[in-house]
Amino acid sequence: MNILDFLTMREILFLLTLSTCISILLFLFRAEIVEFLKTASCAEGKAAQQDTLTIQQPRELDANYGIVFETPIGPKPIQLAEVKVGEFCNFLDLAVKYGDRELIAIGTGNYSEKERKVKVESIYPVMDADSSSAFVRLTSKTHRKLGATFDRWNEKEEVMVLHTHPRFSTHKSGIDDAHGIRMASILFDGKAVMVIVNPFSQLGIDVSAYAINPVMKNVERIALRLVP
């Protein structure tokens, strides 16, 4: 059985004519049809992208700053550290007196998210910190021992850890990275700057400041400024 057996000759001719007309119209307006399909596809893609951007998912959990989102609403890296010149000179005086023994200290002050900087107003040496001629460790034990001193003087938040590199470069080492700035960021609620000082440099006093970039998770050198 064939479907043509149920159609009359007139109906068959009508279907052939209709099919021919549709083919001619598709050929004549093929450019317009292709352009319409492209436009519809782009519109659908933009709508899907808009839906994706509207619902932001957390990228990962950061140990220092909590949840970090893809959108630029998270913490911004610290770019500047300011230290009172008198406090810095007192720390430098101790560094010279102790010679080749490395020293560590904690700076207290303020953190400005708007200005992306920390300002240190007081520096407290941690005299019982584990140290050698190669490194200084900041631990939670030594950090807790300063708690009573901070409470006594009604100190501001801790924002800086300082230590010396007597007679060698102020470039951070792997231990400085792990037990210096990253430990300080954990103990100081994510807002921390590390300063390394060599008081016996051939060029005078060599000083470098570092902070963690919360987006890239790496430690970067930042500007340091002494203020009255």
URKAZI-V564534 format. One record per run of one state. SS is the DSSP state (~ for helix, > for strand, _ for the rest). FROM is the first residue (numbers start at 1). LEN is the number of residues. If there is no record, write none. Layout:
# URKAZI-V564534
((SS & FROM & LEN) (SS & FROM & LEN))
This chain:
# URKAZI-V564534
((_ & 1 & 2) (~ & 3 & 4) (_ & 7 & 2) (~ & 9 & 20) (_ & 29 & 1) (~ & 30 & 25) (_ & 55 & 3) (> & 58 & 5) (_ & 63 & 3) (> & 66 & 4) (_ & 70 & 10) (> & 80 & 5) (~ & 85 & 13) (_ & 98 & 6) (> & 104 & 9) (_ & 113 & 4) (> & 117 & 9) (_ & 126 & 5) (> & 131 & 1) (_ & 132 & 4) (> & 136 & 1) (_ & 137 & 3) (~ & 140 & 6) (_ & 146 & 1) (~ & 147 & 6) (_ & 153 & 4) (> & 157 & 8) (_ & 165 & 9) (~ & 174 & 14) (_ & 188 & 5) (> & 193 & 9) (_ & 202 & 2) (> & 204 & 9) (_ & 213 & 6) (> & 219 & 9) (_ & 228 & 1))
